């Protein structure tokens, strides 16, 4: 086994890989061109792992037997090109962790919905009594989890960047939720390269493994037909039919081997058609892992999604305030608008990423009674939706925003923050935008309640 391991990037994946490599007896060196966050620097110092930051010293890197790179470092980066010229093996942290894993893996990917599906799958596995760890692109890295102990199952959210660095990685159960254009700058602006990256999740899977995928996605259906993988396929659909897993209205139907059952979305904590897909995928995965149906159904009632994803913050004077700050593109807003039948006060805006608002034009016209633009440059939003939405307002103050939204709303309406844009004009990131919205809503709720006393 190669003895000197060099890790490029000291974020969660890099630090996790360093801890695992150290635990397995490798000589470890970590190099980060940027500044290492304090908690990760402390991890390295505490475990006596040699590192550098602010530079990549080639003499300390190119003498490695194995290089583990951060998923964010592209293959065309100069240091990676030099390493490959010297025939040094370069992999990702997921691949490195998998080489030492003792349990089985449920791996979940897709352009949208993978965090919700991963968290729900993990929650259901825990509720069903499994020894299970959550890792990958959500929570801690797989390598860190393995360095700290063994589990029977690992539920992993995996991005296309992480899949790019895999070779032998083979999940017991894989989930592919959807494929829509994203990160194309990383893939030479060739959609097929991005598609190929997503399909790496099944490249090593065998006949006894299970592949759950959204059959209504045209790109996925086409690739499945062309690739014809030798795995146990579990297509999931929103169309009523003969497939093993499908939804009719808001009722989900499952036929997984001897298990035949139905679950109504009202019996879960998630809303919207996109969450029917996510729930069907998660339930299928957990059922195939051997969970008992009774425990799965109990778990569905207690799941709480990650913040900033159609998160109900509070109800004020009969008006629901919902935080969907994670919706940074139009595709995500499609899901959000489809989750509600009530009249909407829609909050959108930020840094436009080339949005095509025609994708949501009909739904907005049907459901949105007022649009509040939150951002520095709202001209594109205002111009497009003038004449479509009865009232359009704008502000750069979150405090003003929530008060204006309440004024515009009637009891039974929903105030929906689903921006369709990046957040960096006014906020640090989408989490900061969501947190400021939450804080302002809760402050407004307190004010309204105090007025009633």
C-alpha angles and dihedrals in degrees: 000000000000111000109198113065121186118195120202113206126025102218123113096297095044095046091045090051090049092052092050093045090050091049090052093053102256125144100247132202124175123201125186123178090205134048116294115232114248096246092052092045088052090052091054095045093046091052093044094241116160114235146161131203135197092032145048107226104204095203089059094044107039094057090068126119089207133017121202110195133197112257088239093064109090123224090245093060109123096239091052092048090051092049092053091048086059090048093245112157112244120196140156128256092252090058092046092050092048090058089066101034121124100182134062127270134229104193122193127192140158138127093262135019100024097119094052092045093047094049091046092049091050091047092050092047090052092046089052091056101253126150095243140160130202115221148136122065091000125053118348127353121267091240092054091050092051092046089057099047148306131286132184092231137024120199109203133189105207127191125206089253090057092046090053090067097051127105112158097016109134124174122205087219124021128191125198111184104180144322121224127156111289138142089012091154086068091052101049090262088286112132092202090061089056091046090051089052092054092048091056084085089079100033094109100029120125137212093271093053123090127235116194115190141163104256095193091066104100095208093051093045091051093049093047090054092048097044098038093195119206096235134109100270121212109185116196121204143178088212120092109244149104097303117122092244123031143137128236107193105317095332117102119210124201133191106175110161108296092349112096116169146131133227126193117221088231086068090062133063096238128093135205138038093277088059090052086063093045092047095047090051094048095045091048091051094049093044091051088049087061104260119156115250094230091058092045091055091048090050093052089061095054102042118122117194125226115276121272095031110107087313115174104224101178146323115240120185089341093310119121117220111206126191113211096154090143088072096098096154137046093251089063092048089054087063093046095051090047091056096068136057094181123094110276137219097203121205113198141152144085127120108354114225097201092290121192102210091186085084090070101025097106095045091047091049091050099045113018117087095171135020120203113193115213112190147072096264114034100157097108092050094045094046095049098046098040105117091017099068117045095222131026125186134169138204141157094210119090091200091054090044097061093046091049090048092053091050090052095047133081126205108286094030124118125228103211123193101197103141105185085208142081116265105222097105093071105005142045092242141323090286091057090049091050094046093050089049091050092049093049093048093050091047090051091048090053092049092050092048092049090053089056094053 
